[in-house]
Amino acid sequence: MPQPHGFRYEELADGAVVITHLERAAGTLRGPRAQQFLAEVVTGDPQLVMARWTGNYKRGNERTARNHPRNRH
């Protein structure tokens, strides 16, 4: 399975955590979930942790979706 990339996170002043993927918001965590995420992200591979928390794992349908007429550029 390819290694996820392009994730970043930012901890806000109010304790919330905003996770972005390729400069687009992928999720916002608040309260105990934000604290649990921060504890987990420093102990494991940050990219894998953020992919798991946001649900952005590779699903195997990326090629099919990329070739759909709606997604062609």
Predicted model as a PDB file, atoms N, CA, C, CB and O in Angstrom, pLDDT in the B-factor column:
MODEL        1                                                                  
ATOM      1  N   MET A   1       0.847  -1.176   0.000  1.00 47.00           N  
ATOM      2  CA  MET A   1       0.000   0.000   0.000  1.00 47.00           C  
ATOM      3  C   MET A   1       0.890   1.235   0.000  1.00 47.00           C  
ATOM      4  CB  MET A   1      -0.963   0.000   1.220  1.00 47.00           C  
ATOM      5  O   MET A   1       1.846   1.294   0.774  1.00 47.00           O  
ATOM      6  N   PRO A   2       0.605   2.227  -0.847  1.00 54.00           N  
ATOM      7  CA  PRO A   2       1.427   3.427  -0.875  1.00 54.00           C  
ATOM      8  C   PRO A   2       1.332   4.202   0.440  1.00 54.00           C  
ATOM      9  CB  PRO A   2       1.012   4.318  -2.039  1.00 54.00           C  
ATOM     10  O   PRO A   2       0.305   4.188   1.119  1.00 54.00           O  
ATOM     11  N   GLN A   3       2.399   4.857   0.769  1.00 61.00           N  
ATOM     12  CA  GLN A   3       2.459   5.669   1.983  1.00 61.00           C  
ATOM     13  C   GLN A   3       1.658   6.954   1.767  1.00 61.00           C  
ATOM     14  CB  GLN A   3       3.938   5.995   2.366  1.00 61.00           C  
ATOM     15  O   GLN A   3       1.886   7.637   0.768  1.00 61.00           O  
ATOM     16  N   PRO A   4       0.728   7.315   2.660  1.00 67.00           N  
ATOM     17  CA  PRO A   4      -0.005   8.566   2.504  1.00 67.00           C  
ATOM     18  C   PRO A   4       0.935   9.760   2.617  1.00 67.00           C  
ATOM     19  CB  PRO A   4      -1.121   8.669   3.550  1.00 67.00           C  
ATOM     20  O   PRO A   4       1.946   9.704   3.318  1.00 67.00           O  
ATOM     21  N   HIS A   5       0.598  10.819   1.931  1.00 78.00           N  
ATOM     22  CA  HIS A   5       1.399  12.038   1.999  1.00 78.00           C  
ATOM     23  C   HIS A   5       0.472  13.236   1.816  1.00 78.00           C  
ATOM     24  CB  HIS A   5       2.534  12.033   0.918  1.00 78.00           C  
ATOM     25  O   HIS A   5      -0.682  13.087   1.412  1.00 78.00           O  
ATOM     26  N   GLY A   6       0.984  14.408   2.114  1.00 87.00           N  
ATOM     27  CA  GLY A   6       0.215  15.627   1.915  1.00 87.00           C  
ATOM     28  C   GLY A   6      -0.623  16.060   3.098  1.00 87.00           C  
ATOM     29  O   GLY A   6      -1.359  17.042   2.998  1.00 87.00           O  
ATOM     30  N   PHE A   7      -0.534  15.355   4.222  1.00 91.00           N  
ATOM     31  CA  PHE A   7      -1.299  15.742   5.404  1.00 91.00           C  
ATOM     32  C   PHE A   7      -0.501  16.727   6.251  1.00 91.00           C  
ATOM     33  CB  PHE A   7      -1.679  14.502   6.237  1.00 91.00           C  
ATOM     34  O   PHE A   7       0.720  16.621   6.366  1.00 91.00           O  
ATOM     35  N   ARG A   8      -1.206  17.675   6.835  1.00 94.00           N  
ATOM     36  CA  ARG A   8      -0.622  18.599   7.802  1.00 94.00           C  
ATOM     37  C   ARG A   8      -1.661  18.833   8.890  1.00 94.00           C  
ATOM     38  CB  ARG A   8      -0.181  19.953   7.124  1.00 94.00           C  
ATOM     39  O   ARG A   8      -2.859  18.661   8.662  1.00 94.00           O  
ATOM     40  N   TYR A   9      -1.206  19.221  10.053  1.00 95.00           N  
ATOM     41  CA  TYR A   9      -2.158  19.563  11.103  1.00 95.00           C  
ATOM     42  C   TYR A   9      -1.695  20.824  11.793  1.00 95.00           C  
ATOM     43  CB  TYR A   9      -2.316  18.410  12.116  1.00 95.00           C  
ATOM     44  O   TYR A   9      -0.507  21.143  11.821  1.00 95.00           O  
ATOM     45  N   GLU A  10      -2.657  21.532  12.350  1.00 96.00           N  
ATOM     46  CA  GLU A  10      -2.373  22.769  13.065  1.00 96.00           C  
ATOM     47  C   GLU A  10      -3.186  22.770  14.349  1.00 96.00           C  
ATOM     48  CB  GLU A  10      -2.698  24.023  12.191  1.00 96.00           C  
ATOM     49  O   GLU A  10      -4.394  22.535  14.341  1.00 96.00           O  
ATOM     50  N   GLU A  11      -2.503  23.038  15.444  1.00 96.00           N  
ATOM     51  CA  GLU A  11      -3.190  23.137  16.724  1.00 96.00           C  
ATOM     52  C   GLU A  11      -3.582  24.592  16.937  1.00 96.00           C  
ATOM     53  CB  GLU A  11      -2.295  22.614  17.895  1.00 96.00           C  
ATOM     54  O   GLU A  11      -2.728  25.477  16.891  1.00 96.00           O  
ATOM     55  N   LEU A  12      -4.855  24.846  17.169  1.00 96.00           N  
ATOM     56  CA  LEU A  12      -5.359  26.200  17.350  1.00 96.00           C  
ATOM     57  C   LEU A  12      -5.274  26.613  18.816  1.00 96.00           C  
ATOM     58  CB  LEU A  12      -6.803  26.307  16.849  1.00 96.00           C  
ATOM     59  O   LEU A  12      -5.079  25.775  19.697  1.00 96.00           O  
ATOM     60  N   ALA A  13      -5.420  27.896  19.063  1.00 96.00           N  
ATOM     61  CA  ALA A  13      -5.302  28.437  20.416  1.00 96.00           C  
ATOM     62  C   ALA A  13      -6.351  27.859  21.367  1.00 96.00           C  
ATOM     63  CB  ALA A  13      -5.424  29.949  20.379  1.00 96.00           C  
ATOM     64  O   ALA A  13      -6.091  27.735  22.564  1.00 96.00           O  
ATOM     65  N   ASP A  14      -7.521  27.507  20.858  1.00 96.00           N  
ATOM     66  CA  ASP A  14      -8.576  26.968  21.723  1.00 96.00           C  
ATOM     67  C   ASP A  14      -8.431  25.469  21.973  1.00 96.00           C  
ATOM     68  CB  ASP A  14      -9.931  27.244  21.112  1.00 96.00           C  
ATOM     69  O   ASP A  14      -9.293  24.865  22.611  1.00 96.00           O  
ATOM     70  N   GLY A  15      -7.343  24.859  21.474  1.00 95.00           N  
ATOM     71  CA  GLY A  15      -7.095  23.444  21.700  1.00 95.00           C  
ATOM     72  C   GLY A  15      -7.588  22.546  20.580  1.00 95.00           C  
ATOM     73  O   GLY A  15      -7.315  21.345  20.584  1.00 95.00           O  
ATOM     74  N   ALA A  16      -8.308  23.111  19.626  1.00 97.00           N  
ATOM     75  CA  ALA A  16      -8.790  22.323  18.482  1.00 97.00           C  
ATOM     76  C   ALA A  16      -7.627  22.026  17.544  1.00 97.00           C  
ATOM     77  CB  ALA A  16      -9.926  23.074  17.723  1.00 97.00           C  
ATOM     78  O   ALA A  16      -6.626  22.743  17.528  1.00 97.00           O  
ATOM     79  N   VAL A  17      -7.774  20.972  16.772  1.00 97.00           N  
ATOM     80  CA  VAL A  17      -6.767  20.582  15.786  1.00 97.00           C  
ATOM     81  C   VAL A  17      -7.443  20.519  14.432  1.00 97.00           C  
ATOM     82  CB  VAL A  17      -6.102  19.212  16.149  1.00 97.00           C  
ATOM     83  O   VAL A  17      -8.472  19.862  14.272  1.00 97.00           O  
ATOM     84  N   VAL A  18      -6.860  21.209  13.450  1.00 96.00           N  
ATOM     85  CA  VAL A  18      -7.370  21.178  12.082  1.00 96.00           C  
ATOM     86  C   VAL A  18      -6.397  20.362  11.249  1.00 96.00           C  
ATOM     87  CB  VAL A  18      -7.552  22.624  11.495  1.00 96.00           C  
ATOM     88  O   VAL A  18      -5.205  20.667  11.207  1.00 96.00           O  
ATOM     89  N   ILE A  19      -6.902  19.320  10.581  1.00 95.00           N  
ATOM     90  CA  ILE A  19      -6.087  18.468   9.718  1.00 95.00           C  
ATOM     91  C   ILE A  19      -6.418  18.829   8.277  1.00 95.00           C  
ATOM     92  CB  ILE A  19      -6.344  16.937  10.000  1.00 95.00           C  
ATOM     93  O   ILE A  19      -7.587  18.892   7.896  1.00 95.00           O  
ATOM     94  N   THR A  20      -5.381  19.066   7.478  1.00 93.00           N  
ATOM     95  CA  THR A  20      -5.577  19.364   6.065  1.00 93.00           C  
ATOM     96  C   THR A  20      -4.881  18.310   5.225  1.00 93.00           C  
ATOM     97  CB  THR A  20      -5.053  20.773   5.717  1.00 93.00           C  
ATOM     98  O   THR A  20      -3.886  17.715   5.640  1.00 93.00           O  
ATOM     99  N   HIS A  21      -5.416  18.094   4.050  1.00 89.00           N  
ATOM    100  CA  HIS A  21      -4.811  17.174   3.087  1.00 89.00           C  
ATOM    101  C   HIS A  21      -4.727  17.910   1.765  1.00 89.00           C  
ATOM    102  CB  HIS A  21      -5.634  15.834   2.949  1.00 89.00           C  
ATOM    103  O   HIS A  21      -5.741  18.303   1.189  1.00 89.00           O  
ATOM    104  N   LEU A  22      -3.493  18.093   1.291  1.00 88.00           N  
ATOM    105  CA  LEU A  22      -3.246  18.833   0.052  1.00 88.00           C  
ATOM    106  C   LEU A  22      -3.901  20.208   0.104  1.00 88.00           C  
ATOM    107  CB  LEU A  22      -3.767  18.046  -1.159  1.00 88.00           C  
ATOM    108  O   LEU A  22      -4.552  20.638  -0.848  1.00 88.00           O  
ATOM    109  N   GLU A  23      -3.717  20.886   1.229  1.00 89.00           N  
ATOM    110  CA  GLU A  23      -4.187  22.254   1.476  1.00 89.00           C  
ATOM    111  C   GLU A  23      -5.703  22.394   1.568  1.00 89.00           C  
ATOM    112  CB  GLU A  23      -3.688  23.150   0.397  1.00 89.00           C  
ATOM    113  O   GLU A  23      -6.210  23.515   1.521  1.00 89.00           O  
ATOM    114  N   ARG A  24      -6.443  21.296   1.697  1.00 89.00           N  
ATOM    115  CA  ARG A  24      -7.890  21.345   1.881  1.00 89.00           C  
ATOM    116  C   ARG A  24      -8.230  20.742   3.236  1.00 89.00           C  
ATOM    117  CB  ARG A  24      -8.631  20.592   0.735  1.00 89.00           C  
ATOM    118  O   ARG A  24      -7.640  19.741   3.642  1.00 89.00           O  
ATOM    119  N   ALA A  25      -9.174  21.347   3.928  1.00 90.00           N  
ATOM    120  CA  ALA A  25      -9.563  20.862   5.255  1.00 90.00           C  
ATOM    121  C   ALA A  25     -10.085  19.431   5.159  1.00 90.00           C  
ATOM    122  CB  ALA A  25     -10.635  21.786   5.885  1.00 90.00           C  
ATOM    123  O   ALA A  25     -10.971  19.138   4.356  1.00 90.00           O  
ATOM    124  N   ALA A  26      -9.529  18.546   5.984  1.00 90.00           N  
ATOM    125  CA  ALA A  26      -9.948  17.148   5.993  1.00 90.00           C  
ATOM    126  C   ALA A  26     -10.675  16.798   7.287  1.00 90.00           C  
ATOM    127  CB  ALA A  26      -8.741  16.230   5.805  1.00 90.00           C  
ATOM    128  O   ALA A  26     -11.405  15.808   7.336  1.00 90.00           O  
ATOM    129  N   GLY A  27     -10.485  17.594   8.328  1.00 91.00           N  
ATOM    130  CA  GLY A  27     -11.169  17.312   9.578  1.00 91.00           C  
ATOM    131  C   GLY A  27     -10.761  18.275  10.668  1.00 91.00           C  
ATOM    132  O   GLY A  27      -9.669  18.844  10.635  1.00 91.00           O  
ATOM    133  N   THR A  28     -11.640  18.455  11.631  1.00 95.00           N  
ATOM    134  CA  THR A  28     -11.376  19.286  12.805  1.00 95.00           C  
ATOM    135  C   THR A  28     -11.690  18.464  14.037  1.00 95.00           C  
ATOM    136  CB  THR A  28     -12.216  20.607  12.779  1.00 95.00           C  
ATOM    137  O   THR A  28     -12.768  17.881  14.149  1.00 95.00           O  
ATOM    138  N   LEU A  29     -10.749  18.420  14.957  1.00 96.00           N  
ATOM    139  CA  LEU A  29     -10.922  17.666  16.196  1.00 96.00           C  
ATOM    140  C   LEU A  29     -10.948  18.650  17.357  1.00 96.00           C  
ATOM    141  CB  LEU A  29      -9.787  16.608  16.382  1.00 96.00           C  
ATOM    142  O   LEU A  29     -10.189  19.618  17.376  1.00 96.00           O  
ATOM    143  N   ARG A  30     -11.820  18.398  18.318  1.00 97.00           N  
ATOM    144  CA  ARG A  30     -11.935  19.274  19.487  1.00 97.00           C  
ATOM    145  C   ARG A  30     -11.979  18.433  20.757  1.00 97.00           C  
ATOM    146  CB  ARG A  30     -13.199  20.170  19.386  1.00 97.00           C  
ATOM    147  O   ARG A  30     -12.322  17.251  20.729  1.00 97.00           O  
ATOM    148  N   GLY A  31     -11.629  19.059  21.852  1.00 96.00           N  
ATOM    149  CA  GLY A  31     -11.744  18.422  23.158  1.00 96.00           C  
ATOM    150  C   GLY A  31     -10.849  17.212  23.326  1.00 96.00           C  
ATOM    151  O   GLY A  31      -9.697  17.216  22.892  1.00 96.00           O  
ATOM    152  N   PRO A  32     -11.389  16.157  23.970  1.00 96.00           N  
ATOM    153  CA  PRO A  32     -10.585  14.969  24.251  1.00 96.00           C  
ATOM    154  C   PRO A  32     -10.078  14.271  22.984  1.00 96.00           C  
ATOM    155  CB  PRO A  32     -11.393  13.995  25.072  1.00 96.00           C  
ATOM    156  O   PRO A  32      -9.003  13.672  22.989  1.00 96.00           O  
ATOM    157  N   ARG A  33     -10.856  14.351  21.905  1.00 96.00           N  
ATOM    158  CA  ARG A  33     -10.397  13.729  20.646  1.00 96.00           C  
ATOM    159  C   ARG A  33      -9.152  14.427  20.127  1.00 96.00           C  
ATOM    160  CB  ARG A  33     -11.509  13.774  19.573  1.00 96.00           C  
ATOM    161  O   ARG A  33      -8.243  13.770  19.618  1.00 96.00           O  
ATOM    162  N   ALA A  34      -9.096  15.750  20.247  1.00 96.00           N  
ATOM    163  CA  ALA A  34      -7.914  16.497  19.797  1.00 96.00           C  
ATOM    164  C   ALA A  34      -6.700  16.111  20.633  1.00 96.00           C  
ATOM    165  CB  ALA A  34      -8.161  18.026  19.883  1.00 96.00           C  
ATOM    166  O   ALA A  34      -5.607  15.932  20.095  1.00 96.00           O  
ATOM    167  N   GLN A  35      -6.883  15.982  21.933  1.00 96.00           N  
ATOM    168  CA  GLN A  35      -5.771  15.611  22.805  1.00 96.00           C  
ATOM    169  C   GLN A  35      -5.296  14.189  22.505  1.00 96.00           C  
ATOM    170  CB  GLN A  35      -6.183  15.733  24.280  1.00 96.00           C  
ATOM    171  O   GLN A  35      -4.093  13.925  22.508  1.00 96.00           O  
ATOM    172  N   GLN A  36      -6.221  13.285  22.250  1.00 96.00           N  
ATOM    173  CA  GLN A  36      -5.859  11.912  21.917  1.00 96.00           C  
ATOM    174  C   GLN A  36      -5.094  11.876  20.589  1.00 96.00           C  
ATOM    175  CB  GLN A  36      -7.122  11.020  21.841  1.00 96.00           C  
ATOM    176  O   GLN A  36      -4.114  11.145  20.455  1.00 96.00           O  
ATOM    177  N   PHE A  37      -5.541  12.661  19.618  1.00 96.00           N  
ATOM    178  CA  PHE A  37      -4.849  12.733  18.330  1.00 96.00           C  
ATOM    179  C   PHE A  37      -3.421  13.250  18.512  1.00 96.00           C  
ATOM    180  CB  PHE A  37      -5.623  13.640  17.351  1.00 96.00           C  
ATOM    181  O   PHE A  37      -2.482  12.675  17.961  1.00 96.00           O  
ATOM    182  N   LEU A  38      -3.252  14.322  19.274  1.00 96.00           N  
ATOM    183  CA  LEU A  38      -1.923  14.903  19.474  1.00 96.00           C  
ATOM    184  C   LEU A  38      -0.983  13.916  20.159  1.00 96.00           C  
ATOM    185  CB  LEU A  38      -2.024  16.187  20.300  1.00 96.00           C  
ATOM    186  O   LEU A  38       0.201  13.856  19.828  1.00 96.00           O  
ATOM    187  N   ALA A  39      -1.498  13.146  21.107  1.00 96.00           N  
ATOM    188  CA  ALA A  39      -0.665  12.145  21.778  1.00 96.00           C  
ATOM    189  C   ALA A  39      -0.264  11.038  20.805  1.00 96.00           C  
ATOM    190  CB  ALA A  39      -1.409  11.547  22.990  1.00 96.00           C  
ATOM    191  O   ALA A  39       0.855  10.529  20.865  1.00 96.00           O  
ATOM    192  N   GLU A  40      -1.168  10.673  19.923  1.00 94.00           N  
ATOM    193  CA  GLU A  40      -0.896   9.591  18.984  1.00 94.00           C  
ATOM    194  C   GLU A  40       0.022  10.029  17.845  1.00 94.00           C  
ATOM    195  CB  GLU A  40      -2.195   9.062  18.418  1.00 94.00           C  
ATOM    196  O   GLU A  40       0.841   9.241  17.373  1.00 94.00           O  
ATOM    197  N   VAL A  41      -0.107  11.271  17.404  1.00 94.00           N  
ATOM    198  CA  VAL A  41       0.673  11.735  16.249  1.00 94.00           C  
ATOM    199  C   VAL A  41       2.159  11.864  16.577  1.00 94.00           C  
ATOM    200  CB  VAL A  41       0.136  13.079  15.759  1.00 94.00           C  
ATOM    201  O   VAL A  41       2.994  11.748  15.680  1.00 94.00           O  
ATOM    202  N   VAL A  42       2.505  12.100  17.837  1.00 92.00           N  
ATOM    203  CA  VAL A  42       3.926  12.223  18.195  1.00 92.00           C  
ATOM    204  C   VAL A  42       4.570  10.857  18.412  1.00 92.00           C  
ATOM    205  CB  VAL A  42       4.085  13.077  19.458  1.00 92.00           C  
ATOM    206  O   VAL A  42       5.795  10.745  18.355  1.00 92.00           O  
ATOM    207  N   THR A  43       3.780   9.821  18.659  1.00 92.00           N  
ATOM    208  CA  THR A  43       4.357   8.500  18.913  1.00 92.00           C  
ATOM    209  C   THR A  43       4.427   7.623  17.666  1.00 92.00           C  
ATOM    210  CB  THR A  43       3.557   7.794  19.972  1.00 92.00           C  
ATOM    211  O   THR A  43       5.212   6.676  17.624  1.00 92.00           O  
ATOM    212  N   GLY A  44       3.611   7.928  16.643  1.00 85.00           N  
ATOM    213  CA  GLY A  44       3.585   7.104  15.434  1.00 85.00           C  
ATOM    214  C   GLY A  44       3.999   7.905  14.214  1.00 85.00           C  
ATOM    215  O   GLY A  44       4.459   9.040  14.333  1.00 85.00           O  
ATOM    216  N   ASP A  45       3.834   7.312  13.041  1.00 88.00           N  
ATOM    217  CA  ASP A  45       4.100   8.007  11.787  1.00 88.00           C  
ATOM    218  C   ASP A  45       2.983   9.036  11.574  1.00 88.00           C  
ATOM    219  CB  ASP A  45       4.189   6.997  10.578  1.00 88.00           C  
ATOM    220  O   ASP A  45       1.823   8.655  11.413  1.00 88.00           O  
ATOM    221  N   PRO A  46       3.313  10.324  11.570  1.00 91.00           N  
ATOM    222  CA  PRO A  46       2.268  11.355  11.486  1.00 91.00           C  
ATOM    223  C   PRO A  46       1.368  11.222  10.263  1.00 91.00           C  
ATOM    224  CB  PRO A  46       2.903  12.712  11.479  1.00 91.00           C  
ATOM    225  O   PRO A  46       0.159  11.429  10.374  1.00 91.00           O  
ATOM    226  N   GLN A  47       1.917  10.886   9.107  1.00 89.00           N  
ATOM    227  CA  GLN A  47       1.098  10.779   7.900  1.00 89.00           C  
ATOM    228  C   GLN A  47       0.074   9.647   8.020  1.00 89.00           C  
ATOM    229  CB  GLN A  47       1.991  10.551   6.672  1.00 89.00           C  
ATOM    230  O   GLN A  47      -1.083   9.814   7.633  1.00 89.00           O  
ATOM    231  N   LEU A  48       0.490   8.511   8.550  1.00 86.00           N  
ATOM    232  CA  LEU A  48      -0.435   7.397   8.725  1.00 86.00           C  
ATOM    233  C   LEU A  48      -1.496   7.709   9.769  1.00 86.00           C  
ATOM    234  CB  LEU A  48       0.323   6.143   9.117  1.00 86.00           C  
ATOM    235  O   LEU A  48      -2.664   7.356   9.601  1.00 86.00           O  
ATOM    236  N   VAL A  49      -1.092   8.366  10.839  1.00 90.00           N  
ATOM    237  CA  VAL A  49      -2.042   8.719  11.897  1.00 90.00           C  
ATOM    238  C   VAL A  49      -3.101   9.675  11.351  1.00 90.00           C  
ATOM    239  CB  VAL A  49      -1.308   9.359  13.105  1.00 90.00           C  
ATOM    240  O   VAL A  49      -4.294   9.489  11.590  1.00 90.00           O  
ATOM    241  N   MET A  50      -2.658  10.702  10.612  1.00 91.00           N  
ATOM    242  CA  MET A  50      -3.624  11.661  10.071  1.00 91.00           C  
ATOM    243  C   MET A  50      -4.524  11.012   9.027  1.00 91.00           C  
ATOM    244  CB  MET A  50      -2.899  12.861   9.460  1.00 91.00           C  
ATOM    245  O   MET A  50      -5.709  11.338   8.955  1.00 91.00           O  
ATOM    246  N   ALA A  51      -3.991  10.102   8.218  1.00 87.00           N  
ATOM    247  CA  ALA A  51      -4.814   9.394   7.230  1.00 87.00           C  
ATOM    248  C   ALA A  51      -5.880   8.566   7.937  1.00 87.00           C  
ATOM    249  CB  ALA A  51      -3.937   8.486   6.330  1.00 87.00           C  
ATOM    250  O   ALA A  51      -7.033   8.532   7.507  1.00 87.00           O  
ATOM    251  N   ARG A  52      -5.497   7.904   9.016  1.00 86.00           N  
ATOM    252  CA  ARG A  52      -6.459   7.079   9.747  1.00 86.00           C  
ATOM    253  C   ARG A  52      -7.528   7.932  10.412  1.00 86.00           C  
ATOM    254  CB  ARG A  52      -5.744   6.231  10.795  1.00 86.00           C  
ATOM    255  O   ARG A  52      -8.710   7.590  10.366  1.00 86.00           O  
ATOM    256  N   TRP A  53      -7.129   9.034  11.029  1.00 91.00           N  
ATOM    257  CA  TRP A  53      -8.091   9.882  11.735  1.00 91.00           C  
ATOM    258  C   TRP A  53      -9.061  10.570  10.780  1.00 91.00           C  
ATOM    259  CB  TRP A  53      -7.359  10.926  12.558  1.00 91.00           C  
ATOM    260  O   TRP A  53     -10.199  10.848  11.158  1.00 91.00           O  
ATOM    261  N   THR A  54      -8.637  10.846   9.566  1.00 88.00           N  
ATOM    262  CA  THR A  54      -9.526  11.518   8.622  1.00 88.00           C  
ATOM    263  C   THR A  54     -10.269  10.547   7.725  1.00 88.00           C  
ATOM    264  CB  THR A  54      -8.743  12.479   7.777  1.00 88.00           C  
ATOM    265  O   THR A  54     -11.210  10.943   7.037  1.00 88.00           O  
ATOM    266  N   GLY A  55      -9.864   9.277   7.717  1.00 82.00           N  
ATOM    267  CA  GLY A  55     -10.515   8.300   6.859  1.00 82.00           C  
ATOM    268  C   GLY A  55     -10.027   8.349   5.429  1.00 82.00           C  
ATOM    269  O   GLY A  55     -10.670   7.786   4.543  1.00 82.00           O  
ATOM    270  N   ASN A  56      -8.897   9.012   5.176  1.00 67.00           N  
ATOM    271  CA  ASN A  56      -8.391   9.167   3.815  1.00 67.00           C  
ATOM    272  C   ASN A  56      -7.378   8.095   3.454  1.00 67.00           C  
ATOM    273  CB  ASN A  56      -7.769  10.533   3.644  1.00 67.00           C  
ATOM    274  O   ASN A  56      -6.288   8.398   2.970  1.00 67.00           O  
ATOM    275  N   TYR A  57      -7.738   6.850   3.689  1.00 61.00           N  
ATOM    276  CA  TYR A  57      -6.898   5.753   3.231  1.00 61.00           C  
ATOM    277  C   TYR A  57      -7.104   5.566   1.737  1.00 61.00           C  
ATOM    278  CB  TYR A  57      -7.214   4.444   4.003  1.00 61.00           C  
ATOM    279  O   TYR A  57      -8.143   5.945   1.196  1.00 61.00           O  
ATOM    280  N   LYS A  58      -6.132   4.993   1.082  1.00 60.00           N  
ATOM    281  CA  LYS A  58      -6.303   4.621  -0.324  1.00 60.00           C  
ATOM    282  C   LYS A  58      -7.314   3.485  -0.371  1.00 60.00           C  
ATOM    283  CB  LYS A  58      -4.934   4.200  -0.991  1.00 60.00           C  
ATOM    284  O   LYS A  58      -7.198   2.516   0.378  1.00 60.00           O  
ATOM    285  N   ARG A  59      -8.293   3.600  -1.238  1.00 59.00           N  
ATOM    286  CA  ARG A  59      -9.376   2.626  -1.286  1.00 59.00           C  
ATOM    287  C   ARG A  59      -9.326   1.743  -2.527  1.00 59.00           C  
ATOM    288  CB  ARG A  59     -10.698   3.334  -1.229  1.00 59.00           C  
ATOM    289  O   ARG A  59     -10.107   0.798  -2.636  1.00 59.00           O  
ATOM    290  N   GLY A  60      -8.430   2.026  -3.457  1.00 57.00           N  
ATOM    291  CA  GLY A  60      -8.318   1.221  -4.651  1.00 57.00           C  
ATOM    292  C   GLY A  60      -9.161   1.713  -5.810  1.00 57.00           C  
ATOM    293  O   GLY A  60      -9.066   1.167  -6.909  1.00 57.00           O  
ATOM    294  N   ASN A  61      -9.986   2.731  -5.596  1.00 57.00           N  
ATOM    295  CA  ASN A  61     -10.830   3.223  -6.679  1.00 57.00           C  
ATOM    296  C   ASN A  61     -10.332   4.552  -7.233  1.00 57.00           C  
ATOM    297  CB  ASN A  61     -12.259   3.371  -6.198  1.00 57.00           C  
ATOM    298  O   ASN A  61     -11.061   5.216  -7.970  1.00 57.00           O  
ATOM    299  N   GLU A  62      -9.113   4.957  -6.900  1.00 57.00           N  
ATOM    300  CA  GLU A  62      -8.617   6.253  -7.331  1.00 57.00           C  
ATOM    301  C   GLU A  62      -8.491   6.344  -8.847  1.00 57.00           C  
ATOM    302  CB  GLU A  62      -7.282   6.535  -6.686  1.00 57.00           C  
ATOM    303  O   GLU A  62      -8.835   7.369  -9.436  1.00 57.00           O  
ATOM    304  N   ARG A  63      -8.001   5.281  -9.483  1.00 60.00           N  
ATOM    305  CA  ARG A  63      -7.841   5.312 -10.938  1.00 60.00           C  
ATOM    306  C   ARG A  63      -9.203   5.433 -11.622  1.00 60.00           C  
ATOM    307  CB  ARG A  63      -7.103   4.045 -11.430  1.00 60.00           C  
ATOM    308  O   ARG A  63      -9.353   6.194 -12.578  1.00 60.00           O  
ATOM    309  N   THR A  64     -10.187   4.689 -11.139  1.00 67.00           N  
ATOM    310  CA  THR A  64     -11.528   4.752 -11.708  1.00 67.00           C  
ATOM    311  C   THR A  64     -12.112   6.151 -11.566  1.00 67.00           C  
ATOM    312  CB  THR A  64     -12.443   3.726 -11.035  1.00 67.00           C  
ATOM    313  O   THR A  64     -12.696   6.684 -12.510  1.00 67.00           O  
ATOM    314  N   ALA A  65     -11.955   6.743 -10.393  1.00 64.00           N  
ATOM    315  CA  ALA A  65     -12.486   8.083 -10.159  1.00 64.00           C  
ATOM    316  C   ALA A  65     -11.759   9.117 -11.008  1.00 64.00           C  
ATOM    317  CB  ALA A  65     -12.376   8.448  -8.681  1.00 64.00           C  
ATOM    318  O   ALA A  65     -12.385  10.045 -11.521  1.00 64.00           O  
ATOM    319  N   ARG A  66     -10.458   8.971 -11.161  1.00 66.00           N  
ATOM    320  CA  ARG A  66      -9.672   9.930 -11.945  1.00 66.00           C  
ATOM    321  C   ARG A  66     -10.097   9.898 -13.407  1.00 66.00           C  
ATOM    322  CB  ARG A  66      -8.165   9.627 -11.821  1.00 66.00           C  
ATOM    323  O   ARG A  66     -10.064  10.929 -14.079  1.00 66.00           O  
ATOM    324  N   ASN A  67     -10.494   8.739 -13.910  1.00 71.00           N  
ATOM    325  CA  ASN A  67     -10.870   8.601 -15.315  1.00 71.00           C  
ATOM    326  C   ASN A  67     -12.327   8.955 -15.592  1.00 71.00           C  
ATOM    327  CB  ASN A  67     -10.609   7.200 -15.769  1.00 71.00           C  
ATOM    328  O   ASN A  67     -12.747   8.962 -16.749  1.00 71.00           O  
ATOM    329  N   HIS A  68     -13.094   9.245 -14.566  1.00 73.00           N  
ATOM    330  CA  HIS A  68     -14.497   9.615 -14.758  1.00 73.00           C  
ATOM    331  C   HIS A  68     -14.549  10.963 -15.483  1.00 73.00           C  
ATOM    332  CB  HIS A  68     -15.260   9.683 -13.383  1.00 73.00           C  
ATOM    333  O   HIS A  68     -13.757  11.851 -15.167  1.00 73.00           O  
ATOM    334  N   PRO A  69     -15.461  11.139 -16.448  1.00 76.00           N  
ATOM    335  CA  PRO A  69     -15.522  12.390 -17.203  1.00 76.00           C  
ATOM    336  C   PRO A  69     -15.671  13.634 -16.331  1.00 76.00           C  
ATOM    337  CB  PRO A  69     -16.660  12.331 -18.168  1.00 76.00           C  
ATOM    338  O   PRO A  69     -15.171  14.700 -16.692  1.00 76.00           O  
ATOM    339  N   ARG A  70     -16.336  13.519 -15.216  1.00 76.00           N  
ATOM    340  CA  ARG A  70     -16.530  14.667 -14.332  1.00 76.00           C  
ATOM    341  C   ARG A  70     -15.210  15.152 -13.740  1.00 76.00           C  
ATOM    342  CB  ARG A  70     -17.501  14.311 -13.212  1.00 76.00           C  
ATOM    343  O   ARG A  70     -15.068  16.335 -13.428  1.00 76.00           O  
ATOM    344  N   ASN A  71     -14.241  14.246 -13.583  1.00 70.00           N  
ATOM    345  CA  ASN A  71     -12.982  14.579 -12.916  1.00 70.00           C  
ATOM    346  C   ASN A  71     -11.839  14.871 -13.871  1.00 70.00           C  
ATOM    347  CB  ASN A  71     -12.586  13.464 -12.014  1.00 70.00           C  
ATOM    348  O   ASN A  71     -10.725  15.136 -13.419  1.00 70.00           O  
ATOM    349  N   ARG A  72     -12.069  14.834 -15.149  1.00 69.00           N  
ATOM    350  CA  ARG A  72     -11.004  15.120 -16.112  1.00 69.00           C  
ATOM    351  C   ARG A  72     -10.771  16.601 -16.217  1.00 69.00           C  
ATOM    352  CB  ARG A  72     -11.337  14.547 -17.482  1.00 69.00           C  
ATOM    353  O   ARG A  72     -11.711  17.395 -16.182  1.00 69.00           O  
ATOM    354  N   HIS A  73      -9.530  16.966 -16.346  1.00 62.00           N  
ATOM    355  CA  HIS A  73      -9.180  18.401 -16.435  1.00 62.00           C  
ATOM    356  C   HIS A  73      -8.707  18.713 -17.821  1.00 62.00           C  
ATOM    357  CB  HIS A  73      -8.095  18.789 -15.406  1.00 62.00           C  
ATOM    358  O   HIS A  73      -8.363  19.859 -18.112  1.00 62.00           O  
TER     359      HIS A  73                                                      
ENDMDL                                                                          
END                                                                             
